[in-house]
Amino acid sequence: MSNAGLVTGRGESLLVDTLYDLRLTKTMLDTLTPLTSTAPISVVVNTHGNGDHWFGNQLVAHADIVAARGSVEDMRQVGPAEMHALTIADSAGGRFAQRIFGRFDYTGIEPVLPDRVFDGEMFLNVGGTEVCLIDVGPAHSAGDTIVYVPQARTVYTGDIVFAGAAPIVWHGPFERWLAACDVLLGLDADTVVPGHGPVTTKNAVREIRDYLEYVHEQATTRFTAGMPAMDAARDIRLGRFADLHESERLAVNVHTVYRALDPSLPPLDGPALFGCMAELCPRV
Ligand SMILES: [Zn+2]
């Protein structure tokens, strides 16, 4: 469901993200053995604090695990126990979460948090390969790291880019995500590895940027007119973005715009946000 990446150097490698459960992460690590037998994983970067990018950490606990400060805060709040509780909740949100996450197995996952936390930027030399970590969050989550490998003209975006699917603005602000897209567009990179979806190019970054601008504008207009958030989510026509997978994420995105415009609005917890998406899903 989510992407990870391996950056190799002389005698060592850096892994970008682990996967959502132990079985998936083990399969990936086994598949990488031809590379990692001569260049073992010495550093792991978790791009952010959503489980599909770090729940496999215990299988690479021997390495130095690095993440942005905000990402670690998210990991502390929502670990495997919380995700399991969400998927068994007897509610519309719980059933919707089960539909999405039911194929993953949280059994045996011990939350292994990063050993090293950074703010802003961090530069690493992985056996002669230069790697630049930039925290462009808070945007999708409280901390969103992009991993740039200049000599490969490649960037791993974490969930700042979903290729072929709608982005989901769990945290925001939107402005910060738009700025993150501009950082990506400014890099000397031809290969963009998104958090989800096929390996792509900067065109996918432009698509995400356009979607965010459009949704922000549409939601703001309805907020100003006094329309409640869920009504606005039902009312907005996505136009050229309607074919994106998981378009029901619009419900969360509208909620995030509303909360930014009126901070006195009560925040919704995970189950409530999944409930909002479930409500929007039959329509799309
Ligand atoms: Zn993800």
Residues whose N, C-alpha, C, O or C-beta is under 5 A from the ligand:
A	BS01	ZN	S2 N50 D52 D159 G195
